[in-house]
Each structure stands twice: as C-alpha cells, then as structure tokens.
Amino acid sequence: MQLQCSVIREISLGVGGFRFLCLFVLLCVSFFSRTSSEGSVEKEKTLALIKPDGVSGNYTDGIRRMIFESGFSILRETIVQLDEDKAANFYAEHSSRTFFSSLI
C-alpha cells in the first residue's frame, strides 16, 4: 500500500495575525470491489472529507484507521485551509440558508 501526501495551505491574513477560516483534510481513497456478473475486479474511488471539528478533536488517526480496516487505501491526502471567498464558494448551495454565515 502506498501513501502519497501533499499539503496545501491557503491562509488569509486577518487583524492581529493569521486567521484560519476553514480546515479540511481531504482523503482520496480507493478500493477494489467485485462485480457480481463476471467476478472481475473493478477499481472505484471515493472522496472522504474530515471537517474542522474532526481535525481539531484529534479524530483523524481513528478515521484513517477505520478507512484502512474497511479495505480502503489512501491514495492522496491534502490539508486545505480555505479563505473566506473559497469557503463561500464551497458552501454556495447553502447561501440562502440562515446558517450560511456560520459556515464561512
């Protein structure tokens, strides 16, 4: 099993220093599933997101362990800190909701 890791940090400068708006750990995981028709192996990919409360609560190691124990392998892992504009774009589908401002 091979793990490739790259880190991307995008930080906005706020009053009094750096302000971290949003942190996600993105895990691209891949596993093999068997198709029932011919018994052949088909490769599938899944994107897993660990949101900020999962990262700040130190749950990432447990989540990674569960991913491996479930038969997945991590192909790429990226840590992203979104600035306000990118967070608003990410959550654009919720822009008309009352809780939108708390997301960004």
Buried (B, 14 or more C-beta within 10 A) or exposed (E): EEEEEEEEEEEBEEEEEEEBBBBBBBBBBEEEEEEEEEEEEEEEEEEBEBEBEBBEEEBBEEBBEEBEEEEBBBBBBBBBBBBEEBBBEBBEEBEEEEEBEEEB
